[in-house]
Amino acid sequence: MKKDVRKKKFTFSNIVIYTFLSLASLFSLFPFYWMFVMATSPSAAYNSIPPTITPGSMLVSNFQKVLAQIDFFHALWNSFVICIVVTLVVLMISSLAGFAFAKFKFPGKNILFYAILLTMIIPPQLGLIPQYFLVSKAGLLDTLAGVMVVFFLNPLGIFLMRQYVSESVPDELIEAAKLDGCSNFRIYRSIVLPIILPAFATLGIIVFTAIWGEFLWQFTVLRDPENYTIQVALANLSNTFNIDFGMILSGVFWATVPLLVIFLFFNRLFISSITEGSVK
């Protein structure tokens, strides 16, 4: 029996699938590898023919140039603050809204839900001017709060949480909790929240990476170098007269490392959320 099982594992179709997935993984990882190679090489290697594909020995010296140009670690800290605060607020608002849309009945529920979803089709660039006007009137220009506030309401997060709560939390469990005298918030905290933790990890990674990589709004709002995020600070590494690609890609490489750490840390919850949703 064991031999039959082993033979089934190494069928021709499985070999083709594994080969394709391996090649796709290599293609996906190559830009990160090339970025690392450029971060360890002099600027001239960027346009060299044939292209440089082996790491050099200038990783430390290139990063020292970055530190001489910008306050890298302070900008990194500002990005961490913004991403963590926005992620936590989005998780709280999205889970509460998703719980309400999934399990409660109230007038205009479907209209309000579809109105929130419709905002997803609006390009964020169209909202740049009115958002700037509102943030300016609120006195939040050139502040981290001004960067964060426009991202607190996340339509995708509300949609994902609503779908996950409706599929994962049985109505009978909520009805039993109400019969025991639990308030709606107590039901959310004691019953819904533990069940949707895998969805929290998935949405948290999506929001964190999206805010970390966001540039346009941060560049529009922030003016004081003390408030620069890592994306805005890295944009100041290049100028029209002299572009040091080794220095720039060294900064980009070290700015990417926190994202990899966050994903690896929450990897299990992320995968369990996706597989659980696919089984259902």
N, C-alpha and C positions, 0 to 999 in steps of 0.2 A: 504493500500500500504506500509506503514511504517513497519508493522509487517512482510510482505513478504520479504522486503529488509533485515530486521534483521535476519530472518530465513536463508536466503541465505548466510549471512556472517558467520554463525556458522554451516556450513556443516561439515560432517565427514572428507572430504579431507582437508578442511581448518584447522581443528583441528590437523590433522596429520602433515601438513606442518608447522604450528606454533610450534608444539611440537618439531619437528626435528630441526627447526631453533633455538629454545631456547636452546636445548641441544648442538647444534653445537657452539652457542655463549659461552655457559659455558665452553666447552672444549677449545675454543680459548682463553678465558680469564684466564683459570686456571694457565698457566705458569706464567703470570704476577702476579697473586695473590700469587702463591707459591714463586716467587722471593721476593715479599713484605714480606711474612712471614719469609723467611730466612734472609732478611735484618734487621728484628727486633728481631732476635734470636741469641744466641751464636753459635759458629762454630760447637759445638758438636751436635746441632740439625740437622745438614745436614745429618748425618748417623744414626739418632735415629730410633729405631723400637719400636712401630709403628711410622710412620713418623709424624712430627709436621705439623699441618694444621691450627693452630690458631696463630695470630700475638703475638709476644713477646713485651718486653718493652725496647729493646736495639737499636731502630732506631737511636737515637741521638748519643749514645756512639759508635756504629759501624761507623757512618758517621764521627765522630771525629777521629777515627782511620784512615779513608781514607784521611782526611785533613792532618793528621800527616805524612802520607807516600808520598803523591803526591800533587802537586799544582793543585787541582781539578778545581777550578774556572778559572784559567788561561788556562788550557787545554780545558775547556768547551768553553771559549771565542775563542780559536784558531779553534775549530771545527765549531763554529758558523760562523766565518769569512770565512772559506773554503767553507762551505755549502752554505752560502748566495751568495758569489761571483760566485761559480760554477753554482748554480741554475739560477742566473740572466743571466750569459753569455750563458748557454745552452738554456734558453728560447729565448734569442735574436737570436742566431745563428739558432736554430731549426725552429723558426717561420719564419725567413727570407728565409731559405732554403726550408721549406715546402711551403711557398707562391710561390717561384720561380718554384719548381717542379710541383706544382698544376696548376698554371695559365699561365706560360710562355712556349714558344716553342723555343728551341735552340738545336744545333747539339749535339748529344751524351747524351741527357737528360736521357733517359731510362737506358743507359749503366752506367752512373754515379750514378743514383739512385740505381740500383741493386748492383753496386759495394759497395756502402755505406751499403746497407742491408746485404751483404755477410759478412761484418766485425762483424756482430752480432753473427755469429756462431763460431767465433774464441775465444777460452777460454782466459780470460784476463791474466792468468798465463803465456801464451806463449809470451805475449808482455812485460813481466816484464824486461827481460835483455835488449832488444833494447831501451825500454823507459828509463831505468836507464842510459844507455850509452848516449842517447840524452840529458837527463836532466843534466847529469854530464858535457857534453861538453858545455852546455849553462850556466854552473856555478850556477845552481839552486838547487844543492843538499843541504839538511838540511835547506830548506826554505819552507814557506807556498806556495809560487808561484810554486815551483817544485812539490808540491802535487797537486795543482789545475790544472795545464796546461794540463795534460794528460786526463782530464775529460771534457774539453770544447766542444769537438765534440761528440755528442751523437746520434748514428744512430737510436735508438728507438725514441728519441725526434723528429728527422727529419721525420721519418715515420708517427708518430702520428699527427704531425702538417700538413703534406702533405694531409693525409686522412681527417682531420677535415676541412682544408681550402677548399679542393675540394668539400666537401659535404655541407658546411655551407655558403660559399661566392658565390653568383650567378655571372656568367660570365657577365650578362647584367649590373650589378652594376659596375663592373670594367670598362667595355666598356663605360658606361655613364660618369664615372669619367675621363677617358682618353679624351673623347670628350670635357669635360670642361677644359682641359688643366692641369690636375693633373699629377705630376711625379709619377713614380713607388713607390718611398719611401713615397710620400704623400698619395697615395692609401693605402699603407701598414699601415701608422700611423693613418689615419682618418677613413678608412673603415674596413680593415682586422683586425686590432688589437682589436677594441671594440667587434667584433663578436666572436673572438677566446679566450676571457678572461676565459671562463669555462675550455677550454683545457689547458690554462696556469696554472690554479689551479691544474688540474690533473697531468700534467707533472712536475710542481714544487714540488708537494708532492712526486712523484716517485723519482725525482732526489735528493731532499733533504734527504730523508730517505736512499737512496742508498749510498750517499756520507757519511752520518753520520755513517752508519754501516760498511763502508769500512775499512779494517785493513791492508791487506797485503802490498799495495803500501805505505801507510803512515808509516808502520813499517820499510819498506825498505829504504825510503828516509830520514826520520827524525832521528837525533842522539842527538841533543841538547835538554835537558829537557825543555828549554824555548819555543821550537817549537812543543812540543808534543801536539797531539790532544787528545781528551778524550779517544779514543779507545786505543791508544798507552800508555797513562798514566795508564789506568786501567790494561793493561797487565803487568805493573811493580808492581802491588800489590801482585802478587803471586810469591813465590820462592819454591825451591825444598825441603826445610827443614820444613817450617811451612806455611800451607795454611789456612788462616782465611776466611772461606766461608761467615760468617756473614759480615765481612768487605768488601769482594769483591762484594757480591751481593747487599750490601748497595750502593756501588759506581755505580754498573750497574743500580740499580733502579733509582737513581737520574739522571743518564745519559739518561735514557729512558723518563723521564718526559717531556723534551722539544719536543720530537717527538709527544707525545700525545697532547700537547698544539697546535703545528703546525697543526696537522690533524683536531682537533676540530675547530680551527680558520677558516680553509678553507673547512670545511666539506660540506657546502651548495653548493659551487661552484663545488666541486669534484662530488657530487651526481648529480647536474644538468647537468654536462658534460656527465656523464655516461648515464643518462636517455635520454638526448637529442640524443646521438648517437644511443641508442637502438631504439628510435622511428623512426629515419631516416632509 
